[in-house]
C-alpha cells in the first residue's frame, strides 16, 4: 500500500465546503449519490416503520389495524405521534448511510468542522436557545390554541404516552432532519458553489416539501424561517449543534404543548408572532455570541483549522 502523505497543507474549509478536503469527495456527482443513497435508505426505513406498526396493531386483540390512518394528525394520539416521530428519527441513520455509501467519506464530516459532535458547544448553546424558545412555545399556546381553548385534548394516559414518546424521539428527529437538510443539503450545494448564501437558502424550500404547512400560511412562514435560521447557524458555528437545538426547541416544544391545546406547528394560527420573534431573537443572539466566542467577523463562518492534518481516505 503506498504511503499516504499527510503533511500537505490543508484549506481552512467552512462547514458547507468540507467535501473539498479531498478531491474525490468533491466530485460533481457525489452530492447526487449521497442524496440518492439517503433517500433510498429513508424509504426502506419508512416502509419498515409502517409495516411494523400495522403488524403490531393486527396481532393485538381488539385493535383495528386501520386505526393508524384515522389517528394521523391527532396530537393527543400516541400512535400518531409515534409514527410521525419515528419516520423523522430514521432520517438520522439514513443521512449517515447516504454520506458513507453515496458520498464515500467519513460521517464525521457531516457533524462539524471539528469532525465530531462538539458537546461543549451543544451545552453552551442549550442554555441560550431552549429558555427563549420555551417562552415562545408558552406564549404561542396562550394566544393561538387551535380549538379556542386551553386544556387536554385526550385522556390522561394518552397524553402521558405522547409526552414520553416526544421526549424520547423528538431529539432523534431533530438530529436526523438537520443531518439531511443542513448537513447533506448545505454540503451538497457547497460542493458546487463557494458562496454560503446558496448553501443556506437552497435547502429551505426542500425542507418544506410534504410537511402539511401549506394549509396554514403562518406555520409555513415560520417553518421557512426556522430552516433559514438553521442554515445561518450551521454556517456561522461550523456545524449542526446549534441548528439541532433550534429544531428541537421549536418543533419539540410545539409537540409537547399541542396535546394541551397549542398549535400543531410552530407559528400556526395566531402563534406566528411569538414563534417568529423567538426564532429571530435566538438566531441573532447566537450569531453574535458565536462571533464573540470564536473571534469571527460578522460575515465569516467558523472554518476548519488549517493546521489539521488531511482526513483519511475511505477504505473498503
N, C-alpha and C positions, 0 to 999 in steps of 0.2 A: 504494500500500500504506500503510495507516495506521501512524503511528509507535507503536512498542511502548514502553510505559512500564516502564523497568527500575529506577525509583527507589523503588518502593513497598517498605515493609519486608517482610522475609521471616520465616517462622516458623523456630524452632530445631527442625527436624524430626529425630527419631531415625530409625534405619535403616528400621524397619518402616512408617514413616509418610511416606516420601519421595514416594509418589504424590500426596500432598496439597500438594506445592509448586505445583501448578497445578490449578485446579478441574476442568479437562477430563480430567486424568489420574486423578482420584479419583472419577469417576462409578461408581455401584454395579456396572455391568455390565462395566467394564474388566477386573477380575481374571478374569472368566469368559471373555472374549475372549482374554486373554493365555494362560490355561491351555489353551484350545481350540486356538489357533494353535500353541503349543509342542507340544501333543500330536500334532497332525496332522503337523507337521514331523518329530517323532521317529519316527512310524510310517513315514513316507516314507524317512527315513534308515535305519531298521532293515531295511526291505524291500530297499533298495539294498545294504546290507552283506551280507545273507543271500543275495540273488541273485548278488551279485558273487563271494562265496566259493564257492557251488555251481558257478557258471560256470567259475571257475578250476580247481576240482577236476575238473570234467568234461573239460576240454581237456588236463589234464596226463596224459601217458601212464602207465598203471599205477596210477592213483589212483582209488579208489572215491568218487564224489560223496556217497554216503551216510555217509562217514566223519565228516561234520560232526555227525551225530546220535549216533554211537557214542562220539565223543570228549568230548561235553559233560560238564562236571563233573570232568574229569581235570586236576588242577593241573600235571601234567608234560606236557601236550599243548599244543604251540604253537598248534594250530588252535583248541582250546577256549579258551585264554587270549586269543587274538586276537579271536575272536567276542565274548566277554564284555566285553573292554575296549573294543573298537570301538563296540559298542552303547552302552556308558556314555559314551564320548568324544563321541558325536554328540549327547548331551544339551546340550553346550556351544552349538553353533550353533542347536539347536532352542530353547533358552531365550532366546537373543539375538533370534531371529526372533519368538518369542512376544511379547516386550516391545515390540519395534519395530513389529510389524504389528498385534498384538491390543491392546496397551496404548497404542500410538501415542505413545510417549515415548522419550527417548534411552536407549540401552542403558547409558550411563554411570551412570544412576540405580540400576542393578542391582548395581554393584560396591561402592559405599560412599557414605557421606555426603559425601565429598570429590569424588564424581563421577569417580573413577578407581581403578585398582588402586594401592594405596599400597605401593610397593616397599620403602620404609623400614620399614613395619610388617611386611611379609612377611619381611624379613631378620631383624628383631628377634624375631619370633615363632618363626622356624625354629630358632634356637639354643636356644629354651626348650621347644619341642614335640618335635622329632624325636629328640633323645637319649633322652628319657624313654620315648617310645613304641617306640623301637628296643629298649630294655631290656625293655619289656613283651613285645615280639614274641619275643625270645630266650628269656625265661622261659616264655612260652606254648609255644614249641617243645619245651623241655625237659620240661615237666610234662604236656603234652597231645597228643602225636602221635597221629593217628587210627589209624595202623597198629600202634601199640605199639612202634615202633622209630624211631630217627632215622637217616635215610640217604636217598640218592637214590631217587626213585620212577620214574625213567625213564632213558633213555640220556643220555650227556653232551651230545650235540648237541641233543637235545630240551630239556634243562634250560637250556642256554645260550640257546636260542631263546626260552624262556619268560622268562628274566631280561631279555633285551634288549627284548622286547615290553612287559614290565611297566614297565621304566624309561621307555620312550618313551610309553606310552599311559596308565599309571596317573595321572600328573598331569592329563592332559586329562579323564579320567573324574572325578577328584576335583573339578576346577573345574566341569565340567558338572553334576554332581549337586548341588553346593552352589548353583549358579545356579538350579536348579529348585526344590529343597526349602527352602533358606534365602532365596534371592533372590525368585523368583516366589511361593513359598509364604508367607513372612513378610510380604511387601509386599501380597499379596492379602488376608490376614487383617487387616493393618494399615490397609488401605483402608476396611474396615468397622468395625473395633473399635480403640479407642485403646490399651487396655492391652497391653503387650508380652507378658504371660503367655499370652494366646491365640495370638499370633503365634509364640511359641516352642513351645507344646505341640501345637497342631493339626497342623502338618506331620509330627510324629513318626510316627503310625500310617500316614500316606500313604507315608512313605519306606520302610516295611517290606513293602509290598504286592509280591507276586510275586518275592521275593528268595530263597526257599527256606530261610529261617531257622526256619520252624515245625517242621522236623524236629529241631531242637536248641534246647532252652529257653535254654541258656547263650548261644548265638550270637544268638538273638532278643533276649534281655535286653540283651546288650552292644550290639547294633545300635541298639536303642531308646535306650540311654544315650548312645551316640555322637551320635545325631540330636538328643537333648535338649540335650546339652552344646554341640553346634554352634550350636543356636539361641540359647543363652545367650551364646556368644561373638560371634555376629553382632550381637546387640542391644547388648552391652556395648561392643564395639570399633567399632560403627557400620559394619560391612562384612563382606566374605566372606573376607578374607585368613586370619584365624585358623581359621575353620571349614574352609577348604580344607586347611590344614596338618594339622588334626585328622583329616580324612577320609583324606588321603594317608598320614599316619603310622600309621593303623590298618589300613585295607584294603590299602594299598600294601605295607606291611611284611609283612602276613599273606600276600599273594600271592607275595612274594619267597621266603618260607620254606616255603610249602606244598609245593613240589616236593621238599623235603628231609625231609618227614615232619611238618611243622607242620599245625595245624588249617586247614581250608579257609576258615573265617571267624574273625575275632577273637572270642574268648570261647567257641568251640566246645569241647565236652568239658570236660576238667579245666583248660583255659586261661582259664576265665571269671574267676577271681580276679585273676591278674596283669593281664589286659586291663582289667577293670573298674576296678581300683585305679589303673592307669596313666592311664586316661581321666579319672578323677575328680581325680587329683593335677594333671594338666596343666591341667584346666579351672579348678580353684581357684587355682592359681598365676597363670594368665593373667588371670583376673578381678581378682585383687589387683594384679597388675603393671600392667594397663591402667588401673585406677583411680588408681594412683600416677602413671603416665606422663602422664595427661590431667587429673589433679586432679579425679576424679569420685567422688562419694559412692557407697557400695556399691550402693544401689538405683537408680542412674541410669546410662543408657547414653549413649555418645557421640552428640552431635547435630550436625547441620549448623549451621554458624555463621550467626547472624542477619545478619551483615554481607555474606554472599554475595548477589550480585545474583540477580534472578529468572531461572530457567532459560529458555532459548529455547523458543518454541513449535515444534512439529514442522511442517515444510513438506513438501508433496508433491514 
